[in-house]
Amino acid sequence: MAWHLGQSMVQGTSLSHLRYEANMLTDEISQQMNSRISALERLSGFIADRDNPLWLQNALRRNDALLEWFEGIVIIDAAGQVVADWPMLSDRQGLDTSHTEFFRMLKGTQSAYVSEPFVGRVSQYPMVLVSVPRFNAQGEFAGVIGGVVSLRTSGLFSRLSRMQQSAGSYAVIFTASGKVLYHPERDNILSQAPNNRWLSEALDGWQGTAVGTLMNGEAGMQAYGQVWPAGWIVGRYLTRENAHLPLSDYIKKLWWIWAVLAVLMLPLLWWLLGRLLRPLRHLEAQIGDVGLGKRKHVALATSMQELNQVASTFNRVEGERQTLLNSLQEREAFLNSILQATPQGMFVADFDGEITYMNPALLELLGISATVPMSQWIKQVHPDDREGAVDMWRHSLKTHSEFVRQLRFIRYNSSRLDDTDQNADKETLWLEIHARAVMVSQAEFSLGMVGMVKDITERRQQEALQRWEAEHDPLTGLLNRRGFDRRLDEAFAEFQKTSTPSALMLFDLDHFKPINDEGGHALGDEMLRRIAQVVAWEVRRSDHVARQGGDEFGVLLPSCTLSQARKVAESLRQAVADISVTHEGKEYRVTLSIGVTSFGEDDHEMEDAVKRADAASYEAKAQGRNAVVVKMADTPNINALFD
């Protein structure tokens, strides 16, 4: 048992230690690489997009301190040509690097990049090129600044060299392509990593610990860390034999001592354990009785101070629990009474957004039963309001913000909830919903949402009626001047934006005054109502007809050309001429003097077209009434008269 338990503990301890060492190595190498990349980026910002080789050479010479980190520094232009280097090598300047993998990667990604390892021509040491992009003033790629780093003399792996490594405990550095950058056995450097399941996952970006086959084929433990700035992987390995060596030696030394102690102590421990557990069994039984309600507290006859303290603490906690339970039941009953009695619709939702409770007032308002699931009655929300309300509800749950929204709800006054039934007795309600999150202040998490629902159908209908009355004439039901002016503004704005043609007609009634004078205002009102009906009948449903005051009328024809408007005006003139009212045996008729125009490119505001149509109407009166005069926007002196 000691051996198996020790194995588990050794494995856990070894994995934790390997993870710590892998993270430590990863952090140190990442810091080293970040320092070098930052130095190159500062140098790149200093030289910017200068391309004078002599100036660049001098700039590198002035930054000679960078050679503490790099074996050499090169500056490459946007075409891939080496334009400056330090220390200077005769065959390096002018070298074409455009075909190299590091230049193509930098030009494509435009971010710092560490190349694949290569062997230095002079030192024969493995090296890598740390490079950052250069940018011009417009932020475009202007070349590369690279620093050559020796993997043997640069100090990158200084901590690895100080570690005690053996055949059973060692660390290895890999590139993302699987090449070995560092190995305690130098013959393995720059070789390709062997096929290993956990190493393959680490090369794909995984980091962590695992138990399995190591690089050399032995069973053991391994930990991997990612050096993200360089795209390298740190592997820390420990063979199982090496990990278990201290435990094995210890077990062998104490084997006989353990055997003798076990034989002597087992009977004694068994008897002592029985005596110690007897009061504990009594405590267990009494706690069970308290849970079943057979007793209110526990009472132990034992001299064990610890168990007496446990019993005392349990009794105190149980008393507090009963007090809180009674208080909670009272509050719950009080809250249920309030929710049941309040005429205001209220609901409760859990932290997943599912409504778990609706009071009777809300169920009656919605016309549903408490057994209907939320997924079913949510379909009764008007389709135009449903998606927006659901999105806002989810946002409120996520951010713990208030949910305030007005929406339409289709209530079925029968027991059916099938909105496809055309014969179902249903009505549309306007509801105002206000909910807020219930937060536990100390723990700062939400228990859900509590909300109220108010029926605002009558208010919305009243508001709609008020909006209609504000823009309509009460006598004829046509638009009034205010409503007509708003639609004129909208049509003129649309014309200015998309050049959509719209025509405007203004007219008043010829010979209307005698009707009012002789027949009274009631007869005049009757004539106005009939004319309004005829005009509204003659135009399209998309057109806007208005009584602007007295006997003055206007018609706006959106998306209508001037020639089409002239035909409509002529049909109006003829239709109104056929209308008559009778008073005391006398028949009264009126005619129309209609001015027609359209929006023009030279119109700076809507009033320009109104003035033109008004002038055309006066001209129609001057030419004998009962006529249509068209004024074109671009040629205001051309009129057409139709009698």
SULZI-V489334 format. One record per residue. N is the residue number from 1. RES is the residue in one small letter. PSI is psi in whole degrees, 0 to 359 (none if undefined). D_FIRST is the distance of its C-alpha to the first C-alpha in Angstrom with 1 decimal. Layout:
n=<N/N>
res=<RES/RES>
psi=<PSI/PSI>
d_first=<D_FIRST/D_FIRST>
//
This chain:
n=<1/2/3/4/5/6/7/8/9/10/11/12/13/14/15/16/17/18/19/20/21/22/23/24/25/26/27/28/29/30/31/32/33/34/35/36/37/38/39/40/41/42/43/44/45/46/47/48/49/50/51/52/53/54/55/56/57/58/59/60/61/62/63/64/65/66/67/68/69/70/71/72/73/74/75/76/77/78/79/80/81/82/83/84/85/86/87/88/89/90/91/92/93/94/95/96/97/98/99/100/101/102/103/104/105/106/107/108/109/110/111/112/113/114/115/116/117/118/119/120/121/122/123/124/125/126/127/128/129/130/131/132/133/134/135/136/137/138/139/140/141/142/143/144/145/146/147/148/149/150/151/152/153/154/155/156/157/158/159/160/161/162/163/164/165/166/167/168/169/170/171/172/173/174/175/176/177/178/179/180/181/182/183/184/185/186/187/188/189/190/191/192/193/194/195/196/197/198/199/200/201/202/203/204/205/206/207/208/209/210/211/212/213/214/215/216/217/218/219/220/221/222/223/224/225/226/227/228/229/230/231/232/233/234/235/236/237/238/239/240/241/242/243/244/245/246/247/248/249/250/251/252/253/254/255/256/257/258/259/260/261/262/263/264/265/266/267/268/269/270/271/272/273/274/275/276/277/278/279/280/281/282/283/284/285/286/287/288/289/290/291/292/293/294/295/296/297/298/299/300/301/302/303/304/305/306/307/308/309/310/311/312/313/314/315/316/317/318/319/320/321/322/323/324/325/326/327/328/329/330/331/332/333/334/335/336/337/338/339/340/341/342/343/344/345/346/347/348/349/350/351/352/353/354/355/356/357/358/359/360/361/362/363/364/365/366/367/368/369/370/371/372/373/374/375/376/377/378/379/380/381/382/383/384/385/386/387/388/389/390/391/392/393/394/395/396/397/398/399/400/401/402/403/404/405/406/407/408/409/410/411/412/413/414/415/416/417/418/419/420/421/422/423/424/425/426/427/428/429/430/431/432/433/434/435/436/437/438/439/440/441/442/443/444/445/446/447/448/449/450/451/452/453/454/455/456/457/458/459/460/461/462/463/464/465/466/467/468/469/470/471/472/473/474/475/476/477/478/479/480/481/482/483/484/485/486/487/488/489/490/491/492/493/494/495/496/497/498/499/500/501/502/503/504/505/506/507/508/509/510/511/512/513/514/515/516/517/518/519/520/521/522/523/524/525/526/527/528/529/530/531/532/533/534/535/536/537/538/539/540/541/542/543/544/545/546/547/548/549/550/551/552/553/554/555/556/557/558/559/560/561/562/563/564/565/566/567/568/569/570/571/572/573/574/575/576/577/578/579/580/581/582/583/584/585/586/587/588/589/590/591/592/593/594/595/596/597/598/599/600/601/602/603/604/605/606/607/608/609/610/611/612/613/614/615/616/617/618/619/620/621/622/623/624/625/626/627/628/629/630/631/632/633/634/635/636/637/638/639/640/641/642/643>
res=<m/a/w/h/l/g/q/s/m/v/q/g/t/s/l/s/h/l/r/y/e/a/n/m/l/t/d/e/i/s/q/q/m/n/s/r/i/s/a/l/e/r/l/s/g/f/i/a/d/r/d/n/p/l/w/l/q/n/a/l/r/r/n/d/a/l/l/e/w/f/e/g/i/v/i/i/d/a/a/g/q/v/v/a/d/w/p/m/l/s/d/r/q/g/l/d/t/s/h/t/e/f/f/r/m/l/k/g/t/q/s/a/y/v/s/e/p/f/v/g/r/v/s/q/y/p/m/v/l/v/s/v/p/r/f/n/a/q/g/e/f/a/g/v/i/g/g/v/v/s/l/r/t/s/g/l/f/s/r/l/s/r/m/q/q/s/a/g/s/y/a/v/i/f/t/a/s/g/k/v/l/y/h/p/e/r/d/n/i/l/s/q/a/p/n/n/r/w/l/s/e/a/l/d/g/w/q/g/t/a/v/g/t/l/m/n/g/e/a/g/m/q/a/y/g/q/v/w/p/a/g/w/i/v/g/r/y/l/t/r/e/n/a/h/l/p/l/s/d/y/i/k/k/l/w/w/i/w/a/v/l/a/v/l/m/l/p/l/l/w/w/l/l/g/r/l/l/r/p/l/r/h/l/e/a/q/i/g/d/v/g/l/g/k/r/k/h/v/a/l/a/t/s/m/q/e/l/n/q/v/a/s/t/f/n/r/v/e/g/e/r/q/t/l/l/n/s/l/q/e/r/e/a/f/l/n/s/i/l/q/a/t/p/q/g/m/f/v/a/d/f/d/g/e/i/t/y/m/n/p/a/l/l/e/l/l/g/i/s/a/t/v/p/m/s/q/w/i/k/q/v/h/p/d/d/r/e/g/a/v/d/m/w/r/h/s/l/k/t/h/s/e/f/v/r/q/l/r/f/i/r/y/n/s/s/r/l/d/d/t/d/q/n/a/d/k/e/t/l/w/l/e/i/h/a/r/a/v/m/v/s/q/a/e/f/s/l/g/m/v/g/m/v/k/d/i/t/e/r/r/q/q/e/a/l/q/r/w/e/a/e/h/d/p/l/t/g/l/l/n/r/r/g/f/d/r/r/l/d/e/a/f/a/e/f/q/k/t/s/t/p/s/a/l/m/l/f/d/l/d/h/f/k/p/i/n/d/e/g/g/h/a/l/g/d/e/m/l/r/r/i/a/q/v/v/a/w/e/v/r/r/s/d/h/v/a/r/q/g/g/d/e/f/g/v/l/l/p/s/c/t/l/s/q/a/r/k/v/a/e/s/l/r/q/a/v/a/d/i/s/v/t/h/e/g/k/e/y/r/v/t/l/s/i/g/v/t/s/f/g/e/d/d/h/e/m/e/d/a/v/k/r/a/d/a/a/s/y/e/a/k/a/q/g/r/n/a/v/v/v/k/m/a/d/t/p/n/i/n/a/l/f/d>
psi=<317/320/313/318/320/322/315/317/318/319/316/316/318/318/319/318/318/318/319/315/320/317/321/314/319/314/317/314/322/318/318/314/320/322/318/319/318/320/317/323/322/320/322/319/328/315/344/230/28/142/8/115/319/316/319/320/317/323/320/321/321/338/39/338/339/343/351/332/336/145/333/158/138/148/128/138/181/339/354/9/134/119/344/149/159/128/151/132/135/328/10/321/137/356/136/117/10/338/356/155/325/324/318/321/315/319/327/312/333/44/165/145/141/126/171/151/150/166/127/140/324/307/340/21/151/137/163/158/115/121/149/152/156/148/148/184/335/5/15/157/126/4/199/144/123/146/129/124/124/127/349/325/359/348/5/320/35/322/325/319/335/346/145/110/142/184/337/352/112/168/147/142/131/155/169/339/356/7/143/120/324/138/140/334/111/339/338/350/138/10/167/135/143/165/118/131/309/325/322/319/323/322/337/1/356/147/142/199/157/161/126/202/134/185/322/8/351/157/142/196/150/150/142/142/153/124/85/319/330/350/28/166/133/124/128/126/146/120/152/322/317/324/323/358/312/322/319/316/319/319/319/322/322/10/309/324/318/320/315/315/322/317/321/324/336/310/318/317/323/316/317/320/322/316/320/327/347/310/330/323/322/319/319/316/319/323/322/321/322/318/326/355/10/339/162/339/170/150/117/139/81/153/359/112/324/315/323/322/319/315/318/316/318/317/319/314/320/321/317/322/318/320/314/322/317/317/320/319/319/315/321/318/319/315/319/321/317/313/324/326/336/137/351/133/129/152/163/135/147/180/352/358/359/126/119/345/137/131/165/324/320/319/318/321/317/344/34/168/163/344/348/125/155/323/338/311/344/338/344/350/138/134/327/339/346/310/315/320/319/317/317/325/316/321/319/321/321/320/356/30/165/146/112/120/147/133/166/140/130/110/130/123/358/182/355/148/13/106/0/350/109/340/0/139/106/160/156/124/144/122/143/121/129/115/155/156/144/112/141/110/318/318/345/50/160/139/348/206/145/132/166/148/129/137/112/25/311/321/318/320/320/319/320/320/318/320/322/315/330/338/11/152/125/336/311/343/1/171/146/187/319/312/322/319/323/320/329/316/318/317/322/322/320/322/317/330/315/2/28/123/143/141/153/131/133/137/157/176/129/138/30/331/319/329/316/318/317/323/351/168/334/318/320/320/322/318/318/320/319/319/319/319/317/315/316/328/325/334/174/163/333/352/160/121/137/144/111/353/138/235/25/130/159/148/127/125/92/148/47/133/167/323/321/320/323/320/318/318/321/320/325/315/317/321/319/328/338/354/140/154/155/137/120/45/0/135/135/139/157/162/173/138/103/130/129/137/180/165/141/161/333/357/125/337/168/328/334/316/322/314/323/317/322/319/323/322/317/324/324/320/317/335/17/7/175/51/164/124/129/127/119/148/320/337/78/349/355/122/149/130/129/119/none>
d_first=<0.0/3.8/5.4/5.2/6.0/8.2/9.8/10.8/12.1/13.8/15.3/16.6/18.0/19.5/21.1/22.6/23.9/25.3/27.0/28.4/29.8/31.2/32.9/34.2/35.7/37.1/38.7/40.3/41.7/42.9/44.6/46.2/47.4/48.7/50.6/52.3/53.1/54.5/56.7/58.0/58.7/60.6/62.6/63.3/64.6/66.8/68.5/68.6/70.6/72.9/73.8/75.9/74.2/75.7/74.6/71.1/71.0/72.1/69.5/66.7/68.2/68.2/64.5/63.7/60.8/58.8/58.5/55.8/53.6/55.4/56.9/59.8/61.1/63.2/65.3/66.0/68.6/68.3/69.5/66.7/68.9/67.7/70.4/69.0/66.3/65.2/65.2/68.0/67.7/70.9/69.4/67.2/69.9/71.3/68.2/67.6/64.0/64.8/63.0/59.8/56.6/56.3/60.0/59.7/56.5/58.1/61.3/59.5/56.8/58.8/55.7/53.9/52.4/50.6/51.7/49.8/49.4/52.2/53.1/55.8/59.0/59.5/56.1/54.3/51.3/49.5/51.0/51.1/54.0/53.3/56.3/57.6/60.6/64.1/66.2/69.9/71.6/71.4/67.6/67.9/66.0/67.8/65.6/62.5/61.4/58.8/57.0/55.6/52.2/50.8/47.1/47.1/49.4/49.4/46.3/44.6/41.5/41.8/38.3/36.9/38.8/37.4/33.8/32.0/31.4/30.1/29.4/25.8/26.7/30.1/32.3/35.0/37.9/39.5/42.6/42.7/44.1/41.2/42.8/40.9/42.4/40.1/37.7/36.7/38.4/42.0/42.7/40.7/42.7/45.0/43.2/42.1/38.4/36.6/35.7/32.4/31.5/30.3/33.1/35.6/34.6/34.8/38.3/39.2/38.4/34.7/32.6/28.9/25.5/24.0/21.4/23.2/25.6/27.3/31.0/30.6/28.7/25.3/22.2/21.3/22.0/25.5/27.5/31.2/33.9/37.6/40.5/42.9/46.1/45.9/44.1/41.4/37.7/35.2/32.1/29.3/26.9/23.7/22.2/18.5/18.8/20.5/18.1/15.0/17.2/16.6/12.8/13.2/15.8/13.9/10.9/13.7/15.7/13.5/11.8/14.4/14.7/11.2/11.8/15.2/14.4/11.9/14.7/17.3/16.0/14.7/18.4/19.7/17.4/18.2/21.9/21.9/20.2/22.8/25.6/24.5/24.1/27.5/29.6/27.3/27.8/31.6/31.5/29.9/32.5/35.4/34.3/34.4/37.9/39.0/37.9/39.9/42.9/42.9/42.9/43.6/41.2/38.3/39.0/36.3/37.3/34.5/34.7/31.6/33.3/30.6/30.8/34.6/34.6/32.5/35.0/37.9/36.7/36.2/39.7/41.2/39.5/40.5/44.1/44.3/42.9/45.6/48.2/47.2/47.0/50.5/51.8/50.2/51.8/55.1/55.0/54.0/56.9/59.2/58.2/58.5/62.0/63.0/61.8/63.4/66.7/67.2/69.7/68.0/65.6/62.0/58.6/55.0/52.6/48.9/47.4/47.4/51.2/51.3/53.9/52.4/55.4/59.2/61.5/64.4/67.0/65.2/64.6/68.4/69.3/67.3/68.4/64.9/62.6/59.2/57.6/58.7/55.8/56.4/56.2/59.3/61.6/60.8/63.0/65.9/65.9/68.9/67.8/69.4/67.4/64.0/62.4/63.4/62.2/58.8/58.3/59.4/57.1/54.1/55.2/55.5/52.0/50.6/52.6/52.9/56.7/59.4/60.5/64.2/66.1/69.1/68.8/70.6/69.1/70.6/70.8/71.5/73.7/72.8/69.4/68.9/66.8/67.9/69.7/71.2/73.4/76.8/78.1/75.4/76.8/75.1/75.9/74.5/73.4/72.9/69.8/68.8/65.0/63.6/59.8/57.5/53.8/52.1/50.0/47.5/48.9/45.9/43.3/46.0/45.2/47.4/47.2/49.9/53.7/56.5/59.9/63.5/65.8/69.6/72.3/74.7/76.6/79.9/79.5/78.9/81.8/84.0/82.9/83.7/87.1/87.8/86.9/89.2/92.1/91.8/92.6/94.9/98.5/98.7/102.0/101.2/97.4/97.7/96.0/97.7/98.5/95.1/93.2/95.5/95.2/91.4/91.5/94.1/91.8/88.9/91.1/92.6/89.1/88.1/91.3/90.6/87.1/87.6/91.5/91.3/95.0/96.0/99.4/101.0/103.9/105.8/108.7/110.6/113.0/116.7/119.1/116.4/118.3/121.0/118.3/117.1/120.6/122.2/119.4/117.2/113.6/112.3/114.2/112.9/109.3/109.7/111.0/108.0/105.6/107.2/107.3/103.6/102.8/104.9/103.5/99.9/100.7/102.3/99.4/95.9/93.0/91.4/94.6/95.2/98.4/99.4/102.2/102.5/105.1/108.4/109.5/107.4/104.8/102.4/100.4/97.5/96.7/93.4/93.1/96.8/99.4/102.8/104.7/102.4/102.9/106.7/106.6/104.5/107.0/109.9/108.4/107.8/111.4/112.7/110.4/111.2/114.9/114.7/113.3/115.9/116.1/119.2/120.7/123.9/124.9/124.3/121.7/119.8/118.0/116.3/115.5/113.0/113.5/110.3/109.1/106.4/104.4/101.0/98.7/99.8/98.3/100.6/99.5/97.7/96.9/97.2/100.4/102.2/101.9/102.8/106.0/106.9/106.5/108.4/111.2/111.4/111.7/114.6/116.2/116.0/117.8/120.4/121.1/122.0/118.8/117.0/115.7/112.6/112.5/109.7/109.0/106.8/104.7/105.7/109.5/110.3/114.0/113.7/114.1/114.4/116.4/116.1/118.6>
//
